[in-house]
Amino acid sequence: DAKTTQPPSMDCAEGRAANLPCNHSTISGNEYVYWYRQIHSQGPQYIIHGLKNNETNEMASLIITEDRKSSTLILPHATLRDTAVYYCIGGSGNTPLVFGKGTRLSVIA
Amino acid sequence: SAVISQKPSRDICQRGTSLTIQCQVDSQVTMMFWYRQQPGQSLTLIATANQGSEATYESGFVIDKFPISRPNLTFSTLTVSNMSPEDSSIYLCSVEDLRRQGAGYTFGSGTRLTVV
């Protein structure tokens, strides 16, 4: 699985967009970029994933660079409930996810 | 996405005893995964459990300490044996979610174990 690098922590004002970066320079061509978040020691929650194209769902948008070496998760209007640890993980979909330390996002009122 | 029921949600156990954690999925899945999350840490993979074969353990985890059963395609158990305070962690099961293109994984809500 591709090793990823994320900033340890970020702050975001409530109502503003939260942009969480991730570097995955060793990702291979068949590996997806997955984003999960963990709120206060609950089980990790799936957010979004992508292979090459940008993706959007009801929770977030995922922007993947053309060379696939980095990506950005965008929460368009962060709320206090989005405070969590966000994990960016590279994987091929049939092997277990390997978690790094993630980014602790604090949404501030 | 798949729905996972994990039990118990939490427990406080005496050292030297064992606890069995159950993971029930609402659909048939080939692979199930067990993770441990120590206090303040990220998730660490313990083992992969396939139905009909022995679980595959990651480095640092052994079958005698963490025996796993996988009797069918919707159920698995993880036992934490001969517990010590160092085993106090959150234990989570996860499955590959075949309902989603590109798969991805769904996680149970976790079992918070405290060993005293």
Interface residues (C-beta under 8 A of the other chain):
Chain A: Y32 Y34 S41 Q42 G43 P44 Q45 Y46 H49 G50 L51 Y87 G93 N94 P96 L97 V98 F99 G100 K101 G102
Chain B: S1 I4 Q6 M31 F33 Y35 Q37 S42 L43 T44 L45 T48 I90 L92 S94 E96 D97 R100 G102 A103 G104 Y105 T106 F107 G108 S109 G110 R112
